[in-house]
Amino acid sequence: MMKKLDILAAILVVVGALNWGLVAVARFDLVAAIFGMKFGEISVFSGIVYGLVALAGLYQGLGWKAIQHRWHGEPALQR
């Protein structure tokens, strides 16, 4: 179950990274476009996507050591 969460978080982080890259290079907001909105507009649904991307980034950033251990079969380090 945790590996599936790891994969979902990784996908969301990539979506966020691609979206920010498009914003920087082309001033194009992919998430807004998917929901039929203009650059900078936010709906409930796009807000949920942005929130999930943020949570995925926190999950991966704070849990990166545990994620490594899960994927490489080593026991997690005790704090």
SEFIZA-3560 file (N, C-alpha, C; in Angstrom, 3 decimals):
REM SEFIZA-3560
<numar><xx>0.825</xx><yy>-1.202</yy><zz>0.000</zz><atom>N</atom></numar>
<numar><xx>0.000</xx><yy>0.000</yy><zz>0.000</zz><atom>CA</atom></numar>
<numar><xx>0.869</xx><yy>1.267</yy><zz>0.000</zz><atom>C</atom></numar>
<numar><xx>1.947</xx><yy>1.238</yy><zz>0.794</zz><atom>N</atom></numar>
<numar><xx>2.797</xx><yy>2.426</yy><zz>0.886</zz><atom>CA</atom></numar>
<numar><xx>3.512</xx><yy>2.696</yy><zz>-0.438</zz><atom>C</atom></numar>
<numar><xx>3.882</xx><yy>1.632</yy><zz>-1.158</zz><atom>N</atom></numar>
<numar><xx>4.549</xx><yy>1.850</yy><zz>-2.442</zz><atom>CA</atom></numar>
<numar><xx>3.607</xx><yy>2.528</yy><zz>-3.439</zz><atom>C</atom></numar>
<numar><xx>2.321</xx><yy>2.188</yy><zz>-3.375</zz><atom>N</atom></numar>
<numar><xx>1.347</xx><yy>2.839</yy><zz>-4.259</zz><atom>CA</atom></numar>
<numar><xx>1.235</xx><yy>4.327</yy><zz>-3.916</zz><atom>C</atom></numar>
<numar><xx>1.262</xx><yy>4.647</yy><zz>-2.623</zz><atom>N</atom></numar>
<numar><xx>1.242</xx><yy>6.039</yy><zz>-2.199</zz><atom>CA</atom></numar>
<numar><xx>2.507</xx><yy>6.758</yy><zz>-2.662</zz><atom>C</atom></numar>
<numar><xx>3.649</xx><yy>6.059</yy><zz>-2.595</zz><atom>N</atom></numar>
<numar><xx>4.907</xx><yy>6.631</yy><zz>-3.082</zz><atom>CA</atom></numar>
<numar><xx>4.809</xx><yy>6.981</yy><zz>-4.564</zz><atom>C</atom></numar>
<numar><xx>4.230</xx><yy>6.076</yy><zz>-5.348</zz><atom>N</atom></numar>
<numar><xx>4.094</xx><yy>6.296</yy><zz>-6.796</zz><atom>CA</atom></numar>
<numar><xx>3.145</xx><yy>7.462</yy><zz>-7.074</zz><atom>C</atom></numar>
<numar><xx>2.012</xx><yy>7.497</yy><zz>-6.385</zz><atom>N</atom></numar>
<numar><xx>1.061</xx><yy>8.596</yy><zz>-6.569</zz><atom>CA</atom></numar>
<numar><xx>1.695</xx><yy>9.931</yy><zz>-6.212</zz><atom>C</atom></numar>
<numar><xx>2.429</xx><yy>9.963</yy><zz>-5.106</zz><atom>N</atom></numar>
<numar><xx>3.109</xx><yy>11.195</yy><zz>-4.700</zz><atom>CA</atom></numar>
<numar><xx>4.131</xx><yy>11.616</yy><zz>-5.750</zz><atom>C</atom></numar>
<numar><xx>4.878</xx><yy>10.657</yy><zz>-6.286</zz><atom>N</atom></numar>
<numar><xx>5.884</xx><yy>10.976</yy><zz>-7.305</zz><atom>CA</atom></numar>
<numar><xx>5.219</xx><yy>11.554</yy><zz>-8.562</zz><atom>C</atom></numar>
<numar><xx>4.102</xx><yy>10.970</yy><zz>-8.970</zz><atom>N</atom></numar>
<numar><xx>3.381</xx><yy>11.472</yy><zz>-10.145</zz><atom>CA</atom></numar>
<numar><xx>2.917</xx><yy>12.906</yy><zz>-9.904</zz><atom>C</atom></numar>
<numar><xx>2.354</xx><yy>13.167</yy><zz>-8.734</zz><atom>N</atom></numar>
<numar><xx>1.878</xx><yy>14.516</yy><zz>-8.426</zz><atom>CA</atom></numar>
<numar><xx>3.023</xx><yy>15.519</yy><zz>-8.373</zz><atom>C</atom></numar>
<numar><xx>4.165</xx><yy>15.103</yy><zz>-7.850</zz><atom>N</atom></numar>
<numar><xx>5.323</xx><yy>16.000</yy><zz>-7.809</zz><atom>CA</atom></numar>
<numar><xx>5.790</xx><yy>16.315</yy><zz>-9.229</zz><atom>C</atom></numar>
<numar><xx>5.789</xx><yy>15.318</yy><zz>-10.105</zz><atom>N</atom></numar>
<numar><xx>6.176</xx><yy>15.549</yy><zz>-11.504</zz><atom>CA</atom></numar>
<numar><xx>5.177</xx><yy>16.483</yy><zz>-12.183</zz><atom>C</atom></numar>
<numar><xx>3.889</xx><yy>16.279</yy><zz>-11.942</zz><atom>N</atom></numar>
<numar><xx>2.866</xx><yy>17.176</yy><zz>-12.514</zz><atom>CA</atom></numar>
<numar><xx>3.119</xx><yy>18.610</yy><zz>-12.049</zz><atom>C</atom></numar>
<numar><xx>3.381</xx><yy>18.775</yy><zz>-10.760</zz><atom>N</atom></numar>
<numar><xx>3.666</xx><yy>20.108</yy><zz>-10.229</zz><atom>CA</atom></numar>
<numar><xx>4.907</xx><yy>20.718</yy><zz>-10.845</zz><atom>C</atom></numar>
<numar><xx>5.955</xx><yy>19.907</yy><zz>-10.986</zz><atom>N</atom></numar>
<numar><xx>7.195</xx><yy>20.407</yy><zz>-11.574</zz><atom>CA</atom></numar>
<numar><xx>6.994</xx><yy>20.815</yy><zz>-13.031</zz><atom>C</atom></numar>
<numar><xx>6.284</xx><yy>19.983</yy><zz>-13.790</zz><atom>N</atom></numar>
<numar><xx>6.010</xx><yy>20.321</yy><zz>-15.188</zz><atom>CA</atom></numar>
<numar><xx>5.164</xx><yy>21.582</yy><zz>-15.283</zz><atom>C</atom></numar>
<numar><xx>4.175</xx><yy>21.699</yy><zz>-14.418</zz><atom>N</atom></numar>
<numar><xx>3.315</xx><yy>22.885</yy><zz>-14.443</zz><atom>CA</atom></numar>
<numar><xx>4.138</xx><yy>24.139</yy><zz>-14.158</zz><atom>C</atom></numar>
<numar><xx>4.993</xx><yy>24.101</yy><zz>-13.133</zz><atom>N</atom></numar>
<numar><xx>5.818</xx><yy>25.273</yy><zz>-12.830</zz><atom>CA</atom></numar>
<numar><xx>6.808</xx><yy>25.566</yy><zz>-13.948</zz><atom>C</atom></numar>
<numar><xx>7.335</xx><yy>24.525</yy><zz>-14.579</zz><atom>N</atom></numar>
<numar><xx>8.226</xx><yy>24.735</yy><zz>-15.715</zz><atom>CA</atom></numar>
<numar><xx>7.513</xx><yy>25.425</yy><zz>-16.864</zz><atom>C</atom></numar>
<numar><xx>6.290</xx><yy>24.991</yy><zz>-17.142</zz><atom>N</atom></numar>
<numar><xx>5.510</xx><yy>25.635</yy><zz>-18.203</zz><atom>CA</atom></numar>
<numar><xx>5.165</xx><yy>27.080</yy><zz>-17.848</zz><atom>C</atom></numar>
<numar><xx>4.875</xx><yy>27.325</yy><zz>-16.570</zz><atom>N</atom></numar>
<numar><xx>4.595</xx><yy>28.693</yy><zz>-16.140</zz><atom>CA</atom></numar>
<numar><xx>5.828</xx><yy>29.568</yy><zz>-16.370</zz><atom>C</atom></numar>
<numar><xx>7.000</xx><yy>29.048</yy><zz>-16.020</zz><atom>N</atom></numar>
<numar><xx>8.239</xx><yy>29.824</yy><zz>-16.148</zz><atom>CA</atom></numar>
<numar><xx>8.626</xx><yy>30.074</yy><zz>-17.603</zz><atom>C</atom></numar>
<numar><xx>8.503</xx><yy>29.048</yy><zz>-18.428</zz><atom>N</atom></numar>
<numar><xx>8.978</xx><yy>29.143</yy><zz>-19.810</zz><atom>CA</atom></numar>
<numar><xx>7.938</xx><yy>29.754</yy><zz>-20.747</zz><atom>C</atom></numar>
<numar><xx>6.681</xx><yy>29.365</yy><zz>-20.591</zz><atom>N</atom></numar>
<numar><xx>5.672</xx><yy>29.747</yy><zz>-21.579</zz><atom>CA</atom></numar>
<numar><xx>4.490</xx><yy>30.518</yy><zz>-20.992</zz><atom>C</atom></numar>
<numar><xx>4.551</xx><yy>30.824</yy><zz>-19.704</zz><atom>N</atom></numar>
<numar><xx>3.420</xx><yy>31.479</yy><zz>-19.024</zz><atom>CA</atom></numar>
<numar><xx>2.118</xx><yy>30.731</yy><zz>-19.325</zz><atom>C</atom></numar>
<numar><xx>2.192</xx><yy>29.409</yy><zz>-19.201</zz><atom>N</atom></numar>
<numar><xx>1.057</xx><yy>28.522</yy><zz>-19.458</zz><atom>CA</atom></numar>
<numar><xx>0.814</xx><yy>27.672</yy><zz>-18.218</zz><atom>C</atom></numar>
<numar><xx>-0.382</xx><yy>27.739</yy><zz>-17.668</zz><atom>N</atom></numar>
<numar><xx>-0.754</xx><yy>26.975</yy><zz>-16.480</zz><atom>CA</atom></numar>
<numar><xx>-1.515</xx><yy>25.736</yy><zz>-16.936</zz><atom>C</atom></numar>
<numar><xx>-0.835</xx><yy>24.599</yy><zz>-16.962</zz><atom>N</atom></numar>
<numar><xx>-1.415</xx><yy>23.352</yy><zz>-17.447</zz><atom>CA</atom></numar>
<numar><xx>-2.630</xx><yy>22.942</yy><zz>-16.624</zz><atom>C</atom></numar>
<numar><xx>-2.545</xx><yy>23.061</yy><zz>-15.309</zz><atom>N</atom></numar>
<numar><xx>-3.666</xx><yy>22.656</yy><zz>-14.453</zz><atom>CA</atom></numar>
<numar><xx>-4.898</xx><yy>23.511</yy><zz>-14.750</zz><atom>C</atom></numar>
<numar><xx>-4.713</xx><yy>24.805</yy><zz>-14.866</zz><atom>N</atom></numar>
<numar><xx>-5.838</xx><yy>25.685</yy><zz>-15.201</zz><atom>CA</atom></numar>
<numar><xx>-6.415</xx><yy>25.311</yy><zz>-16.562</zz><atom>C</atom></numar>
<numar><xx>-5.545</xx><yy>25.052</yy><zz>-17.535</zz><atom>N</atom></numar>
<numar><xx>-6.004</xx><yy>24.704</yy><zz>-18.880</zz><atom>CA</atom></numar>
<numar><xx>-6.806</xx><yy>23.405</yy><zz>-18.878</zz><atom>C</atom></numar>
<numar><xx>-6.383</xx><yy>22.427</yy><zz>-18.084</zz><atom>N</atom></numar>
<numar><xx>-7.105</xx><yy>21.151</yy><zz>-18.002</zz><atom>CA</atom></numar>
<numar><xx>-8.542</xx><yy>21.380</yy><zz>-17.531</zz><atom>C</atom></numar>
<numar><xx>-8.716</xx><yy>22.337</yy><zz>-16.629</zz><atom>N</atom></numar>
<numar><xx>-10.051</xx><yy>22.620</yy><zz>-16.104</zz><atom>CA</atom></numar>
<numar><xx>-10.753</xx><yy>23.746</yy><zz>-16.852</zz><atom>C</atom></numar>
<numar><xx>-10.245</xx><yy>24.123</yy><zz>-18.048</zz><atom>N</atom></numar>
<numar><xx>-10.906</xx><yy>25.092</yy><zz>-18.906</zz><atom>CA</atom></numar>
<numar><xx>-10.831</xx><yy>26.526</yy><zz>-18.420</zz><atom>C</atom></numar>
<numar><xx>-9.772</xx><yy>26.846</yy><zz>-17.696</zz><atom>N</atom></numar>
<numar><xx>-9.629</xx><yy>28.199</yy><zz>-17.164</zz><atom>CA</atom></numar>
<numar><xx>-8.418</xx><yy>28.888</yy><zz>-17.779</zz><atom>C</atom></numar>
<numar><xx>-8.331</xx><yy>30.176</yy><zz>-17.546</zz><atom>N</atom></numar>
<numar><xx>-7.201</xx><yy>30.962</yy><zz>-18.030</zz><atom>CA</atom></numar>
<numar><xx>-6.070</xx><yy>30.930</yy><zz>-17.007</zz><atom>C</atom></numar>
<numar><xx>-4.905</xx><yy>31.363</yy><zz>-17.442</zz><atom>N</atom></numar>
<numar><xx>-3.721</xx><yy>31.430</yy><zz>-16.584</zz><atom>CA</atom></numar>
<numar><xx>-4.049</xx><yy>32.181</yy><zz>-15.293</zz><atom>C</atom></numar>
<numar><xx>-3.740</xx><yy>31.574</yy><zz>-14.164</zz><atom>N</atom></numar>
<numar><xx>-3.932</xx><yy>32.226</yy><zz>-12.873</zz><atom>CA</atom></numar>
<numar><xx>-5.298</xx><yy>32.042</yy><zz>-12.246</zz><atom>C</atom></numar>
<numar><xx>-6.269</xx><yy>31.549</yy><zz>-13.012</zz><atom>N</atom></numar>
<numar><xx>-7.597</xx><yy>31.312</yy><zz>-12.438</zz><atom>CA</atom></numar>
<numar><xx>-7.569</xx><yy>30.020</yy><zz>-11.620</zz><atom>C</atom></numar>
<numar><xx>-8.364</xx><yy>30.015</yy><zz>-10.555</zz><atom>N</atom></numar>
<numar><xx>-8.409</xx><yy>28.837</yy><zz>-9.691</zz><atom>CA</atom></numar>
<numar><xx>-9.866</xx><yy>28.470</yy><zz>-9.444</zz><atom>C</atom></numar>
<numar><xx>-10.164</xx><yy>27.184</yy><zz>-9.593</zz><atom>N</atom></numar>
<numar><xx>-11.489</xx><yy>26.662</yy><zz>-9.256</zz><atom>CA</atom></numar>
<numar><xx>-11.323</xx><yy>25.714</yy><zz>-8.074</zz><atom>C</atom></numar>
<numar><xx>-12.411</xx><yy>25.187</yy><zz>-7.608</zz><atom>N</atom></numar>
<numar><xx>-12.346</xx><yy>24.212</yy><zz>-6.514</zz><atom>CA</atom></numar>
<numar><xx>-11.495</xx><yy>23.016</yy><zz>-6.945</zz><atom>C</atom></numar>
<numar><xx>-11.715</xx><yy>22.550</yy><zz>-8.171</zz><atom>N</atom></numar>
<numar><xx>-11.000</xx><yy>21.365</yy><zz>-8.643</zz><atom>CA</atom></numar>
<numar><xx>-9.506</xx><yy>21.621</yy><zz>-8.839</zz><atom>C</atom></numar>
<numar><xx>-9.155</xx><yy>22.749</yy><zz>-9.440</zz><atom>N</atom></numar>
<numar><xx>-7.728</xx><yy>23.037</yy><zz>-9.617</zz><atom>CA</atom></numar>
<numar><xx>-7.073</xx><yy>23.284</yy><zz>-8.258</zz><atom>C</atom></numar>
<numar><xx>-7.818</xx><yy>23.892</yy><zz>-7.329</zz><atom>N</atom></numar>
<numar><xx>-7.297</xx><yy>24.087</yy><zz>-5.979</zz><atom>CA</atom></numar>
<numar><xx>-7.002</xx><yy>22.765</yy><zz>-5.291</zz><atom>C</atom></numar>
<numar><xx>-7.860</xx><yy>21.778</yy><zz>-5.525</zz><atom>N</atom></numar>
<numar><xx>-7.622</xx><yy>20.436</yy><zz>-4.978</zz><atom>CA</atom></numar>
<numar><xx>-6.347</xx><yy>19.847</yy><zz>-5.576</zz><atom>C</atom></numar>
<numar><xx>-6.170</xx><yy>19.989</yy><zz>-6.899</zz><atom>N</atom></numar>
<numar><xx>-4.963</xx><yy>19.472</yy><zz>-7.550</zz><atom>CA</atom></numar>
<numar><xx>-3.727</xx><yy>20.162</yy><zz>-6.977</zz><atom>C</atom></numar>
<numar><xx>-3.760</xx><yy>21.488</yy><zz>-6.864</zz><atom>N</atom></numar>
<numar><xx>-2.618</xx><yy>22.215</yy><zz>-6.305</zz><atom>CA</atom></numar>
<numar><xx>-2.336</xx><yy>21.769</yy><zz>-4.872</zz><atom>C</atom></numar>
<numar><xx>-3.390</xx><yy>21.561</yy><zz>-4.093</zz><atom>N</atom></numar>
<numar><xx>-3.222</xx><yy>21.104</yy><zz>-2.713</zz><atom>CA</atom></numar>
<numar><xx>-2.623</xx><yy>19.707</yy><zz>-2.641</zz><atom>C</atom></numar>
<numar><xx>-3.080</xx><yy>18.811</yy><zz>-3.518</zz><atom>N</atom></numar>
<numar><xx>-2.528</xx><yy>17.456</yy><zz>-3.554</zz><atom>CA</atom></numar>
<numar><xx>-1.066</xx><yy>17.459</yy><zz>-3.977</zz><atom>C</atom></numar>
<numar><xx>-0.716</xx><yy>18.329</yy><zz>-4.919</zz><atom>N</atom></numar>
<numar><xx>0.679</xx><yy>18.448</yy><zz>-5.341</zz><atom>CA</atom></numar>
<numar><xx>1.539</xx><yy>18.915</yy><zz>-4.162</zz><atom>C</atom></numar>
<numar><xx>1.034</xx><yy>19.883</yy><zz>-3.415</zz><atom>N</atom></numar>
<numar><xx>1.771</xx><yy>20.380</yy><zz>-2.245</zz><atom>CA</atom></numar>
<numar><xx>1.939</xx><yy>19.283</yy><zz>-1.194</zz><atom>C</atom></numar>
<numar><xx>0.879</xx><yy>18.540</yy><zz>-0.914</zz><atom>N</atom></numar>
<numar><xx>0.969</xx><yy>17.449</yy><zz>0.053</zz><atom>CA</atom></numar>
<numar><xx>1.936</xx><yy>16.363</yy><zz>-0.413</zz><atom>C</atom></numar>
<numar><xx>1.919</xx><yy>16.077</yy><zz>-1.719</zz><atom>N</atom></numar>
<numar><xx>2.838</xx><yy>15.075</yy><zz>-2.265</zz><atom>CA</atom></numar>
<numar><xx>4.286</xx><yy>15.530</yy><zz>-2.111</zz><atom>C</atom></numar>
<numar><xx>4.526</xx><yy>16.805</yy><zz>-2.341</zz><atom>N</atom></numar>
<numar><xx>5.876</xx><yy>17.335</yy><zz>-2.164</zz><atom>CA</atom></numar>
<numar><xx>6.330</xx><yy>17.236</yy><zz>-0.722</zz><atom>C</atom></numar>
<numar><xx>5.446</xx><yy>17.580</yy><zz>0.217</zz><atom>N</atom></numar>
<numar><xx>5.775</xx><yy>17.445</yy><zz>1.636</zz><atom>CA</atom></numar>
<numar><xx>6.030</xx><yy>15.990</yy><zz>2.012</zz><atom>C</atom></numar>
<numar><xx>5.169</xx><yy>15.106</yy><zz>1.533</zz><atom>N</atom></numar>
<numar><xx>5.307</xx><yy>13.670</yy><zz>1.806</zz><atom>CA</atom></numar>
<numar><xx>6.665</xx><yy>13.164</yy><zz>1.336</zz><atom>C</atom></numar>
<numar><xx>7.029</xx><yy>13.519</yy><zz>0.108</zz><atom>N</atom></numar>
<numar><xx>8.303</xx><yy>13.037</yy><zz>-0.417</zz><atom>CA</atom></numar>
<numar><xx>9.487</xx><yy>13.733</yy><zz>0.238</zz><atom>C</atom></numar>
<numar><xx>9.345</xx><yy>15.013</yy><zz>0.500</zz><atom>N</atom></numar>
<numar><xx>10.445</xx><yy>15.746</yy><zz>1.111</zz><atom>CA</atom></numar>
<numar><xx>10.731</xx><yy>15.306</yy><zz>2.532</zz><atom>C</atom></numar>
<numar><xx>9.691</xx><yy>15.114</yy><zz>3.319</zz><atom>N</atom></numar>
<numar><xx>9.873</xx><yy>14.737</yy><zz>4.721</zz><atom>CA</atom></numar>
<numar><xx>10.129</xx><yy>13.242</yy><zz>4.904</zz><atom>C</atom></numar>
<numar><xx>9.651</xx><yy>12.433</yy><zz>3.974</zz><atom>N</atom></numar>
<numar><xx>9.779</xx><yy>10.989</yy><zz>4.127</zz><atom>CA</atom></numar>
<numar><xx>10.736</xx><yy>10.331</yy><zz>3.163</zz><atom>C</atom></numar>
<numar><xx>11.645</xx><yy>11.080</yy><zz>2.588</zz><atom>N</atom></numar>
<numar><xx>12.483</xx><yy>10.523</yy><zz>1.524</zz><atom>CA</atom></numar>
<numar><xx>13.341</xx><yy>9.359</yy><zz>1.999</zz><atom>C</atom></numar>
<numar><xx>13.825</xx><yy>9.388</yy><zz>3.232</zz><atom>N</atom></numar>
<numar><xx>14.647</xx><yy>8.285</yy><zz>3.733</zz><atom>CA</atom></numar>
<numar><xx>13.804</xx><yy>7.019</yy><zz>3.875</zz><atom>C</atom></numar>
<numar><xx>12.612</xx><yy>7.131</yy><zz>4.443</zz><atom>N</atom></numar>
<numar><xx>11.726</xx><yy>5.975</yy><zz>4.601</zz><atom>CA</atom></numar>
<numar><xx>11.323</xx><yy>5.414</yy><zz>3.242</zz><atom>C</atom></numar>
<numar><xx>11.083</xx><yy>6.292</yy><zz>2.277</zz><atom>N</atom></numar>
<numar><xx>10.724</xx><yy>5.845</yy><zz>0.922</zz><atom>CA</atom></numar>
<numar><xx>11.881</xx><yy>5.060</yy><zz>0.311</zz><atom>C</atom></numar>
<numar><xx>13.102</xx><yy>5.551</yy><zz>0.468</zz><atom>N</atom></numar>
<numar><xx>14.281</xx><yy>4.831</yy><zz>-0.042</zz><atom>CA</atom></numar>
<numar><xx>14.357</xx><yy>3.437</yy><zz>0.559</zz><atom>C</atom></numar>
<numar><xx>14.168</xx><yy>3.350</yy><zz>1.849</zz><atom>N</atom></numar>
<numar><xx>14.264</xx><yy>2.048</yy><zz>2.518</zz><atom>CA</atom></numar>
<numar><xx>13.163</xx><yy>1.104</yy><zz>2.060</zz><atom>C</atom></numar>
<numar><xx>11.959</xx><yy>1.626</yy><zz>1.856</zz><atom>N</atom></numar>
<numar><xx>10.859</xx><yy>0.785</yy><zz>1.368</zz><atom>CA</atom></numar>
<numar><xx>11.176</xx><yy>0.194</yy><zz>0.008</zz><atom>C</atom></numar>
<numar><xx>11.742</xx><yy>0.992</yy><zz>-0.866</zz><atom>N</atom></numar>
<numar><xx>11.979</xx><yy>0.552</yy><zz>-2.236</zz><atom>CA</atom></numar>
<numar><xx>13.226</xx><yy>-0.313</yy><zz>-2.373</zz><atom>C</atom></numar>
<numar><xx>14.132</xx><yy>-0.208</yy><zz>-1.434</zz><atom>N</atom></numar>
<numar><xx>15.366</xx><yy>-0.988</yy><zz>-1.525</zz><atom>CA</atom></numar>
<numar><xx>15.386</xx><yy>-2.145</yy><zz>-0.549</zz><atom>C</atom></numar>
<numar><xx>14.282</xx><yy>-2.373</yy><zz>0.167</zz><atom>N</atom></numar>
<numar><xx>14.145</xx><yy>-3.540</yy><zz>1.016</zz><atom>CA</atom></numar>
<numar><xx>14.934</xx><yy>-3.493</yy><zz>2.316</zz><atom>C</atom></numar>
<numar><xx>15.466</xx><yy>-2.353</yy><zz>2.668</zz><atom>N</atom></numar>
<numar><xx>16.224</xx><yy>-2.234</yy><zz>3.907</zz><atom>CA</atom></numar>
<numar><xx>15.280</xx><yy>-1.788</yy><zz>5.022</zz><atom>C</atom></numar>
<numar><xx>15.545</xx><yy>-2.184</yy><zz>6.247</zz><atom>N</atom></numar>
<numar><xx>14.693</xx><yy>-1.717</yy><zz>7.345</zz><atom>CA</atom></numar>
<numar><xx>14.837</xx><yy>-0.219</yy><zz>7.544</zz><atom>C</atom></numar>
<numar><xx>13.738</xx><yy>0.426</yy><zz>7.896</zz><atom>N</atom></numar>
<numar><xx>13.763</xx><yy>1.877</yy><zz>8.115</zz><atom>CA</atom></numar>
<numar><xx>14.620</xx><yy>2.196</yy><zz>9.332</zz><atom>C</atom></numar>
<numar><xx>15.309</xx><yy>3.311</yy><zz>9.265</zz><atom>N</atom></numar>
<numar><xx>16.143</xx><yy>3.755</yy><zz>10.384</zz><atom>CA</atom></numar>
<numar><xx>15.262</xx><yy>4.213</yy><zz>11.549</zz><atom>C</atom></numar>
<numar><xx>15.666</xx><yy>3.891</yy><zz>12.726</zz><atom>N</atom></numar>
<numar><xx>14.960</xx><yy>4.356</yy><zz>13.920</zz><atom>CA</atom></numar>
<numar><xx>15.481</xx><yy>5.723</yy><zz>14.291</zz><atom>C</atom></numar>
<numar><xx>14.595</xx><yy>6.610</yy><zz>14.689</zz><atom>N</atom></numar>
<numar><xx>15.020</xx><yy>7.956</yy><zz>15.088</zz><atom>CA</atom></numar>
<numar><xx>15.208</xx><yy>8.035</yy><zz>16.577</zz><atom>C</atom></numar>
//
